[in-house]
């Protein structure tokens, strides 16, 4: 039943499993359930039923993701324009749930306020370009238009990229809930 992941920490008391909204875990078996940048793809009511079934009393559900990155004034405005206006129409509708930091999804648990978090990287323009090319909206744009909009976008922001490496900040958001009987 368990999966071994070469890059994951291995210990006798850690069990890795990959599954969907329904699992084969025993009832009242799990202390912490996490979902990273993915609940927007789930059948949420079905998932919550499973959480309530497998979660022990006073266990936790942590649902988190990351928002649109920010770099610096000027660059941020261009990134936002590209994100919303150029490739915006090509995002899946579920992306709106991430843009709203999952605040619009139902959350039928005792919610615990979470502090603000972020994670940051120092990226070259080429590394930043590589990341933008992973966006599903970019790939859909390319498929629909037979041209990569990232090429024009990178040419436009190149003069604004002041350093060899720029600090890229991703705001993290977290909805943390305690399962009560």
C-alpha positions in Angstrom: 0.0 0.0 0.0 2.8 2.5 0.7 4.9 4.2 -1.9 8.7 4.7 -1.7 9.9 8.0 -2.9 13.6 8.3 -3.7 13.7 12.0 -2.8 11.5 11.9 0.3 12.7 11.4 3.9 12.2 7.8 4.9 11.3 6.7 8.4 9.3 3.9 9.9 6.6 6.3 11.2 6.1 8.1 7.9 3.9 6.5 5.2 3.6 8.0 1.7 0.5 7.4 -0.3 -0.8 8.7 -3.5 -4.6 8.8 -4.0 -7.7 10.8 -4.9 -10.7 11.8 -3.0 -11.3 8.3 -1.7 -8.5 6.2 -0.1 -8.1 2.8 1.4 -7.0 4.1 4.8 -8.7 2.8 7.9 -11.3 5.0 9.7 -9.9 7.5 12.2 -6.3 6.7 11.2 -4.6 10.0 10.1 -3.2 12.9 12.2 -2.4 15.3 9.4 -3.9 15.6 5.9 -2.2 18.0 3.6 -3.1 19.3 0.1 -0.6 21.4 -1.7 -1.8 23.5 -4.6 -4.3 20.9 -5.7 -7.7 21.1 -3.9 -9.1 23.1 -6.7 -9.0 19.9 -8.9 -10.8 17.8 -6.3 -14.5 16.9 -5.9 -14.4 19.0 -2.7 -17.5 17.6 -0.9 -16.3 14.0 -1.6 -12.8 14.9 -0.4 -14.1 16.4 2.8 -16.2 13.3 3.5 -13.0 11.3 3.2 -11.1 13.7 5.5 -13.8 13.3 8.1 -13.7 9.5 7.8 -9.9 9.0 8.0 -9.0 11.9 10.3 -8.6 11.1 14.0 -10.3 13.3 16.5 -8.4 16.6 16.8 -6.4 15.8 13.7 -5.6 18.6 11.2 -6.3 19.4 7.6 -3.8 21.8 5.9 -4.7 23.1 2.5 -2.1 25.5 1.0 -0.9 27.0 -2.2 1.1 29.9 -3.6 -0.1 33.1 -5.3 1.2 35.0 -8.3 4.8 35.9 -7.7 6.2 39.4 -7.1 9.6 40.8 -7.9 9.8 44.6 -7.9 7.7 47.6 -9.0 7.6 47.8 -12.8 8.3 44.1 -13.2 5.3 43.3 -11.1 3.0 45.4 -13.2 4.2 43.6 -16.4 3.9 40.2 -14.8 0.4 41.0 -13.7 -0.6 42.2 -17.2 0.9 39.1 -18.8 -0.9 36.8 -16.2 -4.3 38.5 -16.5 -4.5 39.9 -20.0 -2.2 37.9 -22.3 -2.6 34.4 -20.9 -5.4 35.1 -18.5 -8.2 33.8 -20.8 -6.3 30.5 -21.1 -6.3 29.6 -17.4 -8.6 26.9 -16.3 -11.6 28.2 -14.4 -10.3 26.5 -11.2 -7.4 28.9 -11.2 -9.7 31.5 -9.8 -9.8 29.5 -6.5 -6.0 29.9 -6.3 -6.2 33.6 -7.1 -8.7 33.9 -4.2 -6.2 31.9 -2.0 -8.8 29.2 -1.5 -10.9 31.7 0.6 -14.0 31.0 -1.6 -14.0 27.2 -1.1 -16.2 25.8 1.7 -14.1 24.8 4.7 -16.3 22.9 7.2 -13.6 22.6 9.9 -12.6 24.6 13.0 -10.4 27.0 11.1 -7.2 28.2 12.8 -5.8 31.5 11.6 -2.5 31.1 9.8 0.3 33.7 9.6 1.5 35.0 6.3 4.3 33.0 4.6 6.3 33.4 1.5 9.1 31.5 -0.3 11.7 33.2 -2.4 14.3 32.4 -5.0 17.1 34.4 -6.6 16.5 33.7 -10.3 18.2 34.7 -13.5 16.0 36.0 -16.3 16.4 32.6 -18.0 15.3 30.7 -14.9 12.3 33.0 -14.6 11.4 32.5 -18.3 11.6 28.7 -17.7 9.1 29.0 -14.9 6.7 31.1 -16.8 6.8 28.6 -19.7 5.5 25.9 -17.2 2.2 27.8 -16.8 -0.7 25.8 -18.2 -2.2 29.0 -19.6 1.0 29.5 -21.6 0.8 26.0 -23.0 -2.8 26.5 -23.9 -2.0 29.8 -25.6 0.7 28.2 -27.6 -1.6 25.4 -28.7 -4.4 27.8 -29.7 -2.2 30.4 -31.4 0.9 28.5 -32.6 3.2 31.1 -31.0 4.8 31.4 -27.5 3.7 34.7 -25.8 6.6 34.3 -23.3 9.1 35.4 -26.0 7.5 38.8 -26.4 7.0 39.1 -22.7 10.7 38.4 -21.9 11.8 41.0 -24.5 9.5 43.5 -22.9 10.8 43.0 -19.3 14.5 42.5 -20.1 15.2 46.2 -19.6 13.5 46.1 -16.2 15.5 43.1 -15.0 18.2 45.1 -13.1 20.4 42.4 -11.7 21.9 39.1 -12.9 19.6 37.5 -10.3 16.4 39.0 -9.0 14.6 38.0 -5.8 11.3 36.2 -6.8 8.8 36.1 -4.0 5.8 33.7 -3.9 3.2 34.5 -1.3 2.0 31.3 0.3 -1.5 30.9 1.7 -2.8 28.3 4.2 -6.2 27.2 5.4 -5.7 25.1 8.5 -8.5 23.3 10.1 -8.9 21.0 13.1 -11.2 18.0 12.8 -13.6 17.8 15.8 -15.9 14.9 16.6 
